[in-house]
Amino acid sequence: MLIPDLNRRIDFSNKGICPIHKLCRFKTVFSPTQSLKQLDNYVLMINRKNILPLLNDKLLSEETRERAEKIILTIALLSFFIHLGIIYLLKFNFIELSTNSELLENPISAVYTPFSFILIYEVYLLIYYLPKSFTTYITKQYEIITLIIIRKLFKDLSSLELSSNWFEIKGDLQFTYDIVASVLLFYLIFLFLKQGKRKIDTEEGMNPVIEGFVKKKKLIAVILVPLFFFMALYTSINWFTGNSLSPSELKPFQSINNLFFDEFFTILILVDVVLLLISFFYTNKFHKIIRNSGFVISTILIRMSFGVSGIISTILIVVAVLFGLAILTIHNNYEKNTFPTE
């Protein structure tokens, strides 16, 4: 039987031996007779230092994004067939429901359900791009609100009243507003992306000041992932529970269309304000402050669109994106020109 030499000092600094070598940049040399408290302190310090990169890697890595994409798109496809199946079961009287929902009357409206899951994935992408690019993060907000309008169009298609009195029927008129707005928003987002790319192309490296700001954004993004997940879960459970208890009093479509996303954009306003305040620690440039402030106003306009209906809601959304595009365009012109400072 081998008896260990307790007086021998063991060097764990070798890369092949030290199990925490990758986490620390100093040599760890101690004897087995030393108190384990010192080692525990090392591990605790290392864990505190690396918890943010660890959580960021688990929640917002490229691998996680690809996995989330596959899972959500699979669920979206299955939900489409389930929704379609329920519509046909109702149509041929295989099942009966005590409510007449607009989403259960026409097969075209079955597209509404998978679009809802696609929107959930877009929410994840918004958080994913937050630490990487502030402009892309804002772009995702615009894409989400545009997809909400597109999703609504599929529902409206199933209930159109094709007649010569097109512009006198409220539903048909709203469909016209939304379809024009979706095309306009699509083009405005294209212009916004061009302006965003132009800005990225002018930035080669990342200085230490920007790195500090990125770390703060990573922390916010890591917090937002579980927050939005539980928000979506709570909203879904609350909605399904309410409808199962009183199926004859199904919420109107306008309420369903705003489900989760009104609170979602409220949280985004708070996030944008926090980012604006943090940015003051890293820059005092006027055009940067105005850009970040303008994006906050743009998000507020989008949130306000959920509180109204009809053409006012559509106009608020278009104005929000147009305002964001104008702010970014002027900001980029500031970046290209140098002005004398006193």
N, C-alpha and C positions, 0 to 999 in steps of 0.2 A: 504493500500500500504506500503510495506517494504522499509525503507530508509537505505541504507548501511552505515556502520560506516567507514568513510574515514580514521580515525586514527588507525584503526585496521591493524596490520601487518599480512600478509598472508604467511604461510610457505608452500612452494611447494616442500619441500624436501622429503615428503612421496612418496614412489614408486607408490602408486596407484593414486596420484594426479598429480605429475609433468609430463607433457607430453614429456619433453625432458630428463627425468631422465636417460634413457639408454644411452644417448649421452654424458652426462657430469658426472663427478665424484666429484662434489662439490655441496654443498647445495645452493639453490637459494632462498634467502629470501628478499622480497622487498614489499613495500606498493603500493597500486594502485595510490597513488599521486606522486610516483617517476616518473622521466622522462622515457619514453619508450626507450630512446636512449641506456641505459645500457643493457636492455634486447635484443635490436637489436644487440648490440656488442657481447653479449653472443652467440646468434644464428649464427651470421656471423663467429665467431671463431670456433664454433662447426661444421658448414658446411664446412669450409676450412679444418678442421682436418679430417673430415670423407668423403670428396668427393671421394678420391681414393678408399677406401673400398666399397663405394656405387657403383661407376662405375664398379669396379671389380666384385661386386656381380651381377650387372645387365648384364654385358657382358660376364663374364668368370666363372660363377658359374656352378655347376653340373646340376642344373635345366635348365639353359640356354643351356648348351651343349646338354642335352637330347632333348630339344625342337627343337634346330637347327638340330639335327640328324634326327628327324622325318620329319621336313619340307623339308630338302634337299633330303632325300631318297624318299619322296613322289614325289617331282618335278623330280627326276632322273627317277623314274618309268614312270611317265606321258610323259616325254621327249622321252623315248625309244619308246613308242607306237606312239607318234606323228611323230618321225623320220621314224619309220617303215611304218606308213601310207602314208607319203609323197613318200617314195621309191616305194610303190606298186601303188600309184596313177599315178606316172610317168611311171611306167612299163606298165600299162594298158591304158596309154594315156588319163586318165581322166583330167590331168592337163599338162601344158607344161612350161618348163623353158628354157631360152635361153643359159643356161650354162650346161656343162657336168662335174659336180663335182664328184670327186672320192667317196665322202661320200654319194652320192645319186644313186649309181649304183647297190649295192648289199645289201641284208637285213642284212648281218653280220656287215656291217659298221654302222648299227644303234646303236650298242653297244657303239660306240664312244661318243655319246651324254650323256647318263647317267654316263659314266666314267668321263666326264668333270665335272659334278655336284659332283660326289664323290670326285674328286680332290679339289673342292672348300671346301668341308667339311674337308678334310685333312689339308687344309690351316688354317681353323679355329682351328683344333686340335693342330696344330703347335703353334699357339699363345696361346691356352689354357694351354699347358704344359710348356711354356716358364718360368713362375714364379715358377713352381713346380720342374722341373728337367731340367738342362741344357743339360744333355745327352739325355733325351727323346726328347727335342726340336731339337737336331741335328738328332736324329733317324727319326723324322718326315720329315726332309728335304730329307733324303735318301729314305724314303717311297714314298714321292711325286714324285721324279724324276723316281723312279722305276715304279710307276703307270702311269706316262707319257709314258714310253716305252711300258708298257702293253697295254695302250690305242691305241698307234700307231700300235701295232701288230694286233689288231682287224681290223683296216683299211687295213693293208697289206694283211691280210688273204683273203680279198674280191677281191684282184687284183693279186693273185699269178698266175704265168704261169707254170703249171706243165709240165715239159718236161725233157728230158735227159740232156739238157744244163743248168741245175739248177745254177751252179756256174759261168755261163757266163752271166746270166741275172742280171742286176744291182738291180732291185727291189727284186728278190728272194734272192740274196746274202745279201742285207741289212736286210731282214727278218731273215735270218740265224744268222747274227751278233746280232740282237736285242733279238732273242729268247734265245740265249746262254747267252747274257748279263743279261737278266731278271732272269734266274736261278741263275747265279753267284751272282747278286746283292741280291737276296732273301736270299742266304746262308750267304753273308757278313753281311747283316742286322741282321740275327739271331745271328751271332758271336758278333756283336756290342751290341746287346741287352743283351747278356750274360755278357759281360764286364761291361756294364752299371749297371746291377743288382748287380754284385759283388761289385761295388763301393758303391751303395746305402746300401747294407747290412752291410757295415763297418761303416756307419754313423748312430748313434742312435738318438741323439738329434740335436737341432738347436741352436747354440750359438748366442748371440746378434749380432756378426759381420755378420754371415750368414743372420740373419733376416734383417739387413740393406740392404744387397745385394738383397734379395728377394723383398723388397719394391721397389727398383729401377727397377727390372725386371717387377713387376706388373704395374708400371707406363708406361714402354715401351709397354707392352702387351695391356694395355688399349688404347694407342695411335694407335697401329697397327690394331686393329679391325675395326674402321671406315675408316682408311687409305686404307686397302686392300679392304674393301667393295666398296668404291667409285672408287678405281682403277679398280676393276672387272666390276663395273657398267659402267664406262666410256669406257673401252675397248670393252665391249659388244655392247653398243650403237654405238660407232664409227665404229665397224666392220659391224653391221647390216645396219647402215645408208649408209656406203660406198657401200655395196653390193646391196642395194635397188636402189641406184642412178645409178649404172652401173652393173647390174646383169650379163652382158656378160663378165665382167672382174673380175670374182671371184678370190680371192687371192689363190695362190698355197697352197697345203696341208702343206708343210713345214712351211709356214707362219702361217697357222691356228693352227698347233700343238704347235707353240711357243707363241701363243696368250696369253697375260697376264703374263706367267711364266718367260719370260726373264726379264721383269721389276720386277717381284716378287722376283727373286733371286738377282737382283741388290739391292733391299731394304734390303734383308736378309744380304748381305755383310756389308752394313752400320750398321745394327743392331748388327751383330757379332763384328764389330770393336768397337762400343760403349760399348758393354758388356765387351770386352777385356780391354778397357781403364778404365771402372768403376771397374773392378776386381783388378786393381793395388791399389785401395784405401783399399782393404780388404785382400790382400795377397801379399807377396813378394816371395812366394815359386817358385822356378825355374820350377818345373814340372807342376804346375798349369798354369803358364804363357805360357809355351810351348804348353800345351793342348789347351788352348783357342786360341792361335795363329794358331795352326794346324787346328782347326775347321774353322777358317776364310779362310785359304788357301783351305780347302776342298770345302767350299761354292763357292769360286772364280772359282775353276776348274769346278764345276757344271754349273756356269753361263757362262763360256767360251764355254761349249758344245752347247749352243744355237746359238753361232756365227758361227759354222761350221756344216757340214752335213756328212753323211756316217759313215764309220768305225771310223774316228777321233772323232766324237761326242760321239760314244758309248764307245770308249777307255777312253776318258776324264772322263766320268761318273763313270766307273768302277774304275779308278785310284783314283778319288775323294773319293769314299767310302772306298777303300782299304787303302788310306792314313789316313783317319779318324779313321779306325779300328786300324791301327798300332799305331797312336798317343795315343788312349785311352788305348790300351794294355800296352804300355810302362809306361803311367801315372799311371795305377793301380799297376804296379810292383814297382814304386816309393813309392806309398802309403803303400804297404805291408812291405817295408824295411825302416829301420831307418839308416841314415847316420850321422857320426860324423860332428859336425859343429865347425868351428874354433872360 
